[in-house]
């Protein structure tokens, strides 16, 4: 169902469009779509940012675009993706302390922000779906098993008897990629000098679930903020 018309914000990712709208209770409601299927009902975003292909100017007025220079995250190099800047600044602003942001999308970005709200580098890793698609397209025997790579669903065990060691090849690939991404997060958090890791993006909830216990052993809290970038846009370009 398309939400009722109102002020909206839009982040154009590499593979999906991410929308948010302010609800009557003041909270943001988010959904994924594009201008044809969901969000193309005549309501232009109040502000938008893009890391993917630029939209038609009639859909997204150029004067409403938020770029890297508009995000008050200190120390950003000019090549930094605006999505990483938006997420890093919003996480730091909410927590008011050093933070590691894990944006688990098409590419999983790990962005480090220090206690003063300055960008301190990061890491980029092919995300869950992208890794599965790479295996599907570059292997002769197992590729057909992943012709339409499944996205791991919350709470779905690949093998009820031993979820960490599935017998089916397709499931083994997915579990392997999940484990590799989780290990990358844990390794990054170990050296990030932070007490909090904030997860966002399409696979953010999954990775938080896979890493929370290990992070807690290191004295690091794991938070899930699915609308982090959109909340940042709404803060930078509020209604009125």
Buried (B, 14 or more C-beta within 10 A) or exposed (E): EBBEEEBBBBBBBBEBBBBBBBEEEEEBBBBBBBBEEBBEEEBBBBBBBBBBEEBEEEBBBEEBBBEBEBBEBBEBEEEBBBBBBBBBBBBBBBBEBBBBBBBBBBBBBBBBBBBEBBBBEBBEBBBBBBBBBBBBEEEEEBEEBBEEBBEBEEEEEBBEEEEEEBEEEBBBBBBBBBEEBBEBBBEBBEEBEBBBBBBBBBBBBBBBBBBBEBBEEEEBEBBBBBBBBBBBBBBBBEEE
